[in-house]
């Protein structure tokens, strides 16, 4: 989990280089807006930790409940993301004023926060569901997806930076969507492998 968090935060910092091309106002707005986003991120990692612990407990008891835990964690993470997105949409101006942003910076930051409406649910679902792999001792797999997603995010942000901060946010959303799709495939393969292992075990015992 620490590696995933470090890579994801490193990606957010790397985006500053892209945002800086847009101007001082946009850079300041991005810096302040990401502070609000980090609050949601911490909630996602809390769900991830719970999913990891629950998965480990189930496996220790001889039960493979990864599919059910992953579904529950993904739904909870996505729901939290949607809730935070709605809150930031409604309170974007207040969040920017809370950090003392001037009128221009506040307007740019509020626009960015409202553009997170698609990003946060995707991010929440991905981070939360990844806890199942950590609990099963396979945390490197989702970490690899995170690295790939961050690397994809940067060129996308460059390509879409002509749209301003909304373009940067769109790049983040597209990269996060790709990570979510990869995570879904990873879970499907893990479930199939577990089913095949159970069938093999039953056949051998028979």
DOMARDO-184831 format. One record per residue: x, y, z of N, C-alpha, C in turn. Coordinates in Angstrom, 3 decimals, padded with zeros to 6 digits. Last residue first. Layout:
BEGIN
X|Y|Z|X|Y|Z|X|Y|Z
...
This chain:
BEGIN
-010.335|-036.990|-004.886|-011.281|-038.035|-005.252|-010.591|-039.237|-005.817
-008.238|-035.325|-004.588|-008.684|-036.020|-003.372|-009.654|-037.141|-003.688
-008.025|-034.385|-007.198|-006.939|-035.152|-006.625|-007.354|-035.936|-005.396
-010.411|-033.015|-007.465|-010.148|-034.155|-008.345|-009.045|-035.033|-007.782
-010.050|-030.997|-005.572|-011.137|-031.948|-005.396|-010.910|-033.195|-006.247
-007.880|-029.656|-006.733|-007.752|-030.255|-005.402|-008.814|-031.306|-005.166
-008.958|-028.778|-009.124|-007.818|-029.689|-009.137|-007.646|-030.404|-007.808
-010.934|-027.072|-008.168|-011.324|-028.237|-008.963|-010.206|-029.265|-008.982
-009.293|-025.139|-006.925|-010.241|-025.931|-006.122|-010.666|-027.198|-006.862
-007.936|-024.132|-009.146|-007.181|-024.783|-008.078|-008.089|-025.655|-007.210
-010.001|-022.976|-010.572|-009.270|-024.100|-011.179|-008.489|-024.865|-010.117
-010.665|-020.950|-008.770|-011.646|-021.977|-009.092|-010.968|-023.209|-009.677
-008.336|-019.414|-008.857|-008.752|-020.024|-007.597|-009.754|-021.143|-007.830
-008.364|-018.616|-011.517|-007.251|-019.427|-011.034|-007.620|-020.138|-009.738
-010.673|-017.053|-011.526|-010.603|-018.258|-012.358|-009.493|-019.187|-011.890
-009.858|-015.003|-009.786|-011.008|-015.843|-009.440|-010.972|-017.145|-010.232
-007.756|-013.904|-011.246|-007.495|-014.458|-009.922|-008.622|-015.397|-009.499
-009.067|-012.971|-013.515|-008.067|-014.022|-013.654|-007.787|-014.704|-012.314
-010.644|-010.985|-012.327|-011.275|-012.096|-013.049|-010.296|-013.271|-013.188
-008.733|-009.225|-011.337|-009.616|-009.935|-010.410|-010.247|-011.149|-011.089
-007.661|-008.333|-013.763|-006.801|-009.015|-012.792|-007.631|-009.813|-011.801
-009.818|-007.038|-014.907|-009.257|-008.227|-015.566|-008.407|-009.031|-014.606
-010.066|-004.946|-013.050|-011.174|-005.882|-013.252|-010.690|-007.166|-013.917
-007.635|-003.616|-013.430|-007.916|-004.253|-012.139|-009.042|-005.275|-012.271
-007.968|-002.624|-015.996|-006.910|-003.609|-015.749|-007.141|-004.346|-014.436
-010.041|-000.812|-015.470|-010.256|-001.928|-016.389|-009.224|-003.021|-016.183
-008.718|000.966|-013.731|-009.875|000.205|-013.264|-010.165|-000.993|-014.149
-006.814|002.010|-015.458|-006.379|001.247|-014.285|-007.522|000.390|-013.748
-008.477|003.385|-017.209|-007.650|002.281|-017.715|-007.164|001.401|-016.566
-009.479|005.300|-015.465|-010.390|004.336|-016.070|-009.636|003.127|-016.606
-007.190|006.743|-015.002|-007.781|006.009|-013.890|-008.770|004.970|-014.398
-006.805|007.895|-017.494|-005.778|006.988|-016.969|-006.330|006.141|-015.827
-009.129|009.478|-017.580|-008.909|008.435|-018.574|-007.883|007.414|-018.089
-008.655|011.204|-015.401|-009.832|010.330|-015.418|-009.651|009.182|-016.401
-006.357|012.569|-016.160|-006.357|011.789|-014.925|-007.495|010.772|-014.932
-007.357|013.850|-018.443|-006.262|012.898|-018.566|-006.192|011.992|-017.335
-009.223|015.532|-017.231|-009.693|014.502|-018.153|-008.622|013.430|-018.340
-007.485|017.219|-015.855|-008.393|016.362|-015.092|-008.941|015.241|-015.970
-006.342|018.503|-018.032|-005.496|017.727|-017.121|-006.353|016.751|-016.322
-008.614|019.765|-019.041|-007.914|018.776|-019.843|-007.014|017.899|-019.006
-009.252|021.562|-016.984|-010.186|020.476|-017.295|-009.536|019.388|-018.154
-006.958|023.290|-017.182|-007.079|022.357|-016.064|-008.120|021.261|-016.311
-006.689|023.340|-020.800|-006.522|023.919|-019.477|-006.620|022.863|-018.385
-006.644|022.180|-023.212|-007.978|022.444|-022.661|-007.904|023.083|-021.278
-004.040|021.614|-023.635|-004.601|022.741|-024.370|-005.990|023.117|-023.902
-003.537|019.260|-022.369|-003.315|020.486|-021.605|-003.818|021.728|-022.331
-003.651|016.849|-023.613|-004.926|017.521|-023.359|-004.781|018.854|-022.630
-001.011|016.021|-023.788|-001.810|016.086|-025.012|-003.087|016.900|-024.827
-000.272|016.037|-021.103|000.404|016.914|-022.048|-000.449|017.120|-023.306
-001.945|014.027|-020.149|-002.091|015.394|-019.642|-001.426|016.402|-020.580
-000.907|011.842|-021.523|-002.285|012.251|-021.769|-002.515|013.697|-021.320
001.645|011.661|-020.408|001.503|012.056|-021.817|000.075|012.470|-022.181
000.696|011.056|-017.636|001.525|012.210|-017.989|001.437|012.592|-019.467
-000.771|008.654|-017.569|-001.410|009.916|-017.221|-000.619|011.126|-017.715
000.951|006.562|-017.975|000.002|006.908|-019.033|-000.576|008.297|-018.825
002.244|006.506|-015.526|003.037|006.761|-016.730|002.144|007.138|-017.917
000.077|005.825|-013.923|000.737|007.116|-013.719|001.561|007.489|-014.950
-000.466|003.241|-014.904|-001.469|004.299|-014.998|-000.867|005.686|-014.851
001.848|001.843|-014.219|001.492|001.997|-015.628|000.490|003.133|-015.824
001.618|002.015|-011.415|002.780|002.585|-012.102|002.461|002.843|-013.574
-000.778|000.584|-011.057|-000.684|001.986|-010.660|000.471|002.679|-011.371
-000.034|-001.956|-011.894|-001.075|-001.238|-012.645|-001.022|000.254|-012.327
001.794|-002.568|-009.895|002.249|-002.463|-011.281|001.252|-001.718|-012.144
000.069|-002.741|-007.746|001.098|-001.692|-007.744|001.638|-001.482|-009.154
-001.429|-005.003|-008.322|-002.070|-003.684|-008.466|-001.067|-002.537|-008.445
000.895|-006.821|-007.926|000.105|-006.747|-009.163|-000.627|-005.416|-009.306
001.936|-006.746|-005.386|002.741|-006.191|-006.475|001.912|-006.007|-007.753
000.272|-008.071|-003.596|000.175|-006.625|-003.696|000.964|-006.014|-004.840
-000.489|-010.660|-002.871|-000.161|-010.361|-004.269|-000.243|-008.860|-004.532
-001.536|-011.574|-000.469|-000.097|-011.651|-000.687|000.333|-011.364|-002.110
-004.131|-011.131|000.011|-003.814|-012.450|-000.537|-002.324|-012.601|-000.833
-004.175|-008.504|000.782|-004.525|-009.508|001.780|-004.205|-010.921|001.339
-003.570|-007.357|-001.687|-002.632|-007.225|-000.575|-002.903|-008.290|000.478
-005.878|-007.956|-003.100|-004.614|-008.540|-003.536|-003.558|-008.444|-002.433
-007.717|-006.410|-001.708|-007.905|-007.859|-001.762|-006.604|-008.546|-002.166
-007.023|-003.774|-002.193|-006.729|-004.347|-000.883|-006.868|-005.859|-000.847
-008.043|-003.001|-004.588|-006.662|-003.489|-004.585|-006.288|-004.111|-003.243
-010.488|-001.868|-004.029|-010.458|-003.256|-004.488|-009.058|-003.848|-004.464
-009.676|000.786|-003.329|-010.324|-000.096|-002.356|-010.212|-001.558|-002.757
-008.590|001.801|-005.718|-007.768|001.724|-004.505|-008.364|000.740|-003.508
-010.855|001.595|-007.482|-009.583|000.924|-007.741|-008.781|000.727|-006.460
-012.876|003.168|-006.296|-013.102|001.756|-006.565|-011.809|000.995|-006.761
-011.591|005.703|-006.223|-012.032|005.039|-005.001|-012.231|003.553|-005.190
-011.218|006.255|-008.952|-010.068|006.123|-008.063|-010.434|005.364|-006.793
-013.863|006.469|-009.792|-012.968|005.468|-010.387|-011.775|005.199|-009.481
-014.761|008.649|-008.202|-015.369|007.319|-008.070|-014.499|006.211|-008.646
-012.858|010.727|-009.135|-012.862|010.228|-007.757|-013.580|008.881|-007.586
-013.417|011.297|-011.912|-012.150|010.719|-011.459|-012.251|010.053|-010.089
-015.791|012.596|-012.274|-015.623|011.265|-012.849|-014.416|010.544|-012.312
-015.419|014.954|-010.833|-016.644|014.186|-010.618|-016.549|012.776|-011.211
-013.419|016.746|-011.132|-013.057|015.469|-010.516|-014.251|014.536|-010.355
-014.331|019.177|-011.927|-013.990|018.234|-012.997|-013.605|016.858|-012.445
-014.480|020.539|-009.586|-015.737|020.055|-010.165|-015.486|019.061|-011.297
-011.786|021.183|-009.257|-012.449|020.312|-008.286|-013.742|019.740|-008.853
-011.435|022.965|-011.431|-010.706|021.697|-011.379|-011.390|020.716|-010.434
-013.073|025.084|-010.624|-013.354|024.386|-011.874|-012.683|023.017|-011.884
-011.743|025.876|-008.326|-013.104|025.358|-008.212|-013.496|024.587|-009.466
-009.349|026.831|-009.440|-009.340|025.657|-008.567|-010.714|025.036|-008.420
-010.255|029.082|-010.853|-009.593|027.988|-011.573|-009.603|026.706|-010.746
-011.312|030.601|-008.724|-012.171|030.218|-009.852|-011.569|029.035|-010.612
-009.050|030.952|-007.110|-010.227|030.263|-006.583|-011.126|029.776|-007.705
-007.429|032.472|-008.772|-006.989|031.132|-008.373|-008.174|030.315|-007.873
-009.017|034.790|-008.893|-008.672|034.056|-010.111|-008.261|032.626|-009.795
-009.331|035.564|-006.052|-010.456|035.329|-006.968|-010.107|034.485|-008.193
-007.014|033.663|-003.952|-007.561|034.881|-004.525|-008.638|034.554|-005.546
-007.327|031.333|-001.236|-007.071|031.611|-002.646|-007.715|032.919|-003.075
-007.452|030.314|001.393|-007.050|031.692|001.151|-006.742|032.033|-000.289
-008.546|027.904|001.856|-007.089|027.965|001.768|-006.584|029.345|001.356
-011.221|028.528|001.711|-010.685|028.033|002.984|-009.161|028.116|003.011
-011.643|029.030|-000.954|-011.577|030.178|-000.037|-010.971|029.779|001.294
-011.720|026.387|-001.868|-010.666|027.280|-002.330|-010.528|028.496|-001.417
-014.024|025.491|-000.548|-012.730|024.830|-000.321|-011.592|025.755|-000.725
-016.013|027.150|-001.638|-015.686|027.241|-000.226|-014.341|026.608|000.104
-016.074|026.231|-004.287|-015.705|027.624|-004.004|-015.286|027.789|-002.544
-016.911|023.535|-003.889|-015.622|023.869|-004.509|-015.168|025.286|-004.179
-019.168|022.277|-002.871|-018.397|023.169|-001.998|-017.075|023.618|-002.564
-020.236|020.718|-004.924|-021.082|021.708|-004.257|-020.270|022.728|-003.463
-018.015|019.190|-005.630|-018.739|019.946|-006.658|-019.538|021.082|-006.004
-017.373|018.006|-003.237|-016.434|018.974|-003.807|-017.095|019.810|-004.900
-019.618|016.354|-002.935|-019.321|017.370|-001.925|-018.382|018.442|-002.478
-019.398|014.714|-005.175|-020.579|015.568|-005.028|-020.317|016.700|-004.034
-016.976|013.464|-004.561|-017.093|014.249|-005.790|-018.275|015.212|-005.703
-017.656|012.104|-002.231|-016.673|013.185|-002.161|-016.763|014.087|-003.396
-019.498|010.286|-003.386|-019.904|011.212|-002.332|-018.955|012.388|-002.205
-017.912|008.893|-005.178|-019.051|009.671|-005.683|-019.514|010.698|-004.653
-016.157|007.693|-003.361|-015.661|008.614|-004.375|-016.762|009.495|-004.929
-017.916|006.064|-001.960|-017.225|007.150|-001.254|-016.705|008.189|-002.239
-018.614|004.349|-004.079|-019.625|005.166|-003.421|-019.015|006.333|-002.659
-016.154|003.158|-004.599|-016.803|003.955|-005.643|-017.858|004.877|-005.040
-015.759|001.832|-002.147|-014.810|002.840|-002.606|-015.416|003.752|-003.659
-017.974|000.101|-002.158|-017.826|001.094|-001.098|-016.883|002.210|-001.530
-017.449|-001.410|-004.463|-018.698|-000.647|-004.353|-018.584|000.450|-003.294
-014.978|-002.530|-003.775|-015.095|-001.670|-004.955|-016.350|-000.813|-004.891
-015.693|-004.060|-001.524|-014.728|-002.966|-001.395|-014.843|-001.993|-002.561
-017.484|-005.905|-002.658|-017.932|-005.007|-001.597|-017.005|-003.798|-001.463
-015.798|-007.187|-004.512|-017.023|-006.515|-004.963|-017.487|-005.489|-003.919
-013.816|-008.225|-002.832|-013.459|-007.264|-003.877|-014.678|-006.486|-004.343
-015.313|-009.992|-001.304|-014.658|-008.860|-000.648|-014.309|-007.791|-001.674
-016.127|-011.840|-003.266|-017.127|-011.080|-002.515|-016.516|-009.840|-001.860
-013.607|-012.780|-004.134|-014.568|-012.202|-005.079|-015.589|-011.328|-004.349
-012.299|-013.799|-001.865|-011.771|-012.638|-002.571|-012.800|-011.976|-003.476
-012.653|-015.809|-000.039|-013.757|-014.879|-000.255|-013.344|-013.659|-001.035
-011.871|-018.812|000.622|-011.453|-017.869|-000.403|-012.626|-016.946|-000.727
-011.015|-020.029|003.802|-012.086|-019.602|002.895|-011.547|-018.600|001.883
-009.278|-020.622|005.855|-009.491|-021.636|004.819|-010.597|-021.299|003.839
-008.652|-018.655|007.546|-009.686|-019.581|008.017|-010.006|-020.648|006.975
-006.942|-017.185|006.022|-006.396|-017.885|007.185|-007.368|-018.909|007.737
-008.753|-016.067|004.294|-007.816|-017.057|003.776|-007.179|-017.855|004.902
-010.037|-014.300|006.076|-010.788|-015.351|005.398|-009.867|-016.456|004.885
-007.902|-012.606|006.804|-008.609|-013.391|007.815|-009.357|-014.565|007.182
-007.271|-011.446|004.323|-006.272|-012.268|005.021|-006.927|-013.147|006.075
-009.627|-010.021|003.831|-009.209|-011.083|002.921|-008.222|-012.023|003.597
-009.549|-008.171|005.942|-010.655|-009.125|005.850|-010.289|-010.302|004.947
-007.228|-006.719|005.306|-007.319|-007.447|006.579|-008.396|-008.521|006.501
-007.947|-005.626|002.817|-006.758|-006.477|002.944|-006.832|-007.336|004.204
-010.165|-004.087|003.491|-010.325|-005.195|002.550|-009.157|-006.166|002.650
-008.942|-002.185|005.149|-009.967|-003.071|005.700|-010.165|-004.291|004.802
-007.288|-000.911|003.278|-006.693|-001.611|004.417|-007.690|-002.594|005.028
-009.248|000.195|001.602|-008.283|-000.770|001.081|-007.661|-001.596|002.205
-010.423|002.029|003.296|-011.223|000.890|002.813|-010.299|-000.198|002.281
-008.220|003.747|003.532|-008.769|003.112|004.731|-009.611|001.893|004.356
-007.932|004.663|000.963|-006.903|003.772|001.494|-007.347|003.102|002.794
-010.175|006.310|000.813|-010.063|005.149|-000.074|-009.042|004.148|000.468
-009.519|008.294|002.650|-010.685|007.446|002.916|-010.623|006.181|002.058
-007.376|009.493|001.345|-007.143|008.806|002.620|-008.303|007.877|002.977
-008.681|010.666|-000.838|-007.719|009.594|-001.046|-007.470|008.807|000.231
-010.136|012.738|000.313|-010.848|011.594|-000.250|-009.912|010.407|-000.409
-007.965|014.371|000.946|-008.876|013.932|002.009|-009.646|012.695|001.544
-006.837|014.993|-001.502|-006.124|014.072|-000.622|-006.998|013.566|000.520
-008.494|016.946|-002.582|-008.559|015.602|-003.132|-007.888|014.578|-002.219
-007.667|019.205|-001.221|-009.012|018.686|-000.984|-009.156|017.264|-001.474
-005.154|019.409|-002.383|-005.256|019.225|-000.928|-006.634|018.678|-000.563
-005.638|019.991|-005.016|-005.213|018.628|-004.691|-005.245|018.368|-003.179
-006.202|022.729|-004.909|-007.290|021.780|-005.150|-006.897|020.349|-004.782
-003.653|023.892|-004.590|-004.642|023.993|-003.515|-005.730|022.936|-003.680
-002.403|023.209|-007.025|-001.784|022.878|-005.743|-002.773|022.899|-004.590
-004.162|024.312|-008.919|-003.962|022.863|-008.862|-003.389|022.447|-007.513
-003.799|027.043|-008.381|-005.117|026.433|-008.224|-005.001|024.916|-008.097
-001.115|027.403|-009.046|-001.560|027.637|-007.672|-002.895|026.961|-007.407
-001.313|026.806|-011.773|-000.423|026.027|-010.904|-000.834|026.173|-009.447
-003.050|028.760|-012.724|-003.451|027.355|-012.796|-002.607|026.479|-011.876
-001.437|031.055|-012.273|-002.765|030.925|-011.660|-003.202|029.466|-011.614
000.814|030.612|-013.881|000.958|030.669|-012.423|-000.388|030.453|-011.734
000.313|028.266|-016.648|000.429|029.576|-016.020|000.474|029.500|-014.505
000.612|025.963|-018.090|-000.638|026.707|-018.270|-000.573|028.096|-017.645
002.868|024.736|-017.333|002.851|025.265|-018.701|001.621|026.141|-018.946
002.205|023.675|-014.904|003.019|024.899|-014.912|003.060|025.534|-016.294
001.019|021.274|-015.519|000.149|022.398|-015.152|000.914|023.720|-015.225
003.325|019.734|-015.898|002.394|019.951|-017.010|001.531|021.181|-016.739
004.455|019.797|-013.386|005.258|020.254|-014.526|004.386|020.529|-015.743
002.467|018.629|-011.887|002.731|020.052|-011.682|003.535|020.611|-012.854
002.561|015.957|-012.362|001.588|016.739|-013.146|001.791|018.241|-012.976
004.274|015.104|-010.418|004.784|015.202|-011.787|003.844|016.020|-012.666
002.534|014.977|-008.263|003.579|015.999|-008.273|004.134|016.203|-009.681
001.020|012.783|-009.019|000.348|014.078|-008.825|001.356|015.221|-008.843
002.979|010.816|-009.013|002.323|011.176|-010.266|001.629|012.522|-010.174
003.497|010.697|-006.295|004.554|011.137|-007.200|003.989|011.549|-008.544
001.112|009.636|-005.432|001.426|011.014|-005.057|002.550|011.575|-005.921
001.413|007.092|-006.573|000.279|007.935|-006.946|000.539|009.403|-006.586
003.730|006.127|-005.347|003.688|006.286|-006.806|002.576|007.241|-007.208
002.864|006.101|-002.662|004.021|006.897|-003.066|004.016|007.164|-004.567
000.727|004.291|-002.756|000.491|005.678|-002.352|001.628|006.580|-002.825
002.077|001.955|-003.502|001.007|002.485|-004.339|000.772|003.960|-004.034
003.814|001.622|-001.319|004.365|001.833|-002.664|003.322|002.451|-003.586
001.996|001.203|000.742|002.882|002.361|000.793|003.450|002.674|-000.579
000.828|-001.206|000.000|000.000|000.000|000.000|000.864|001.258|000.000
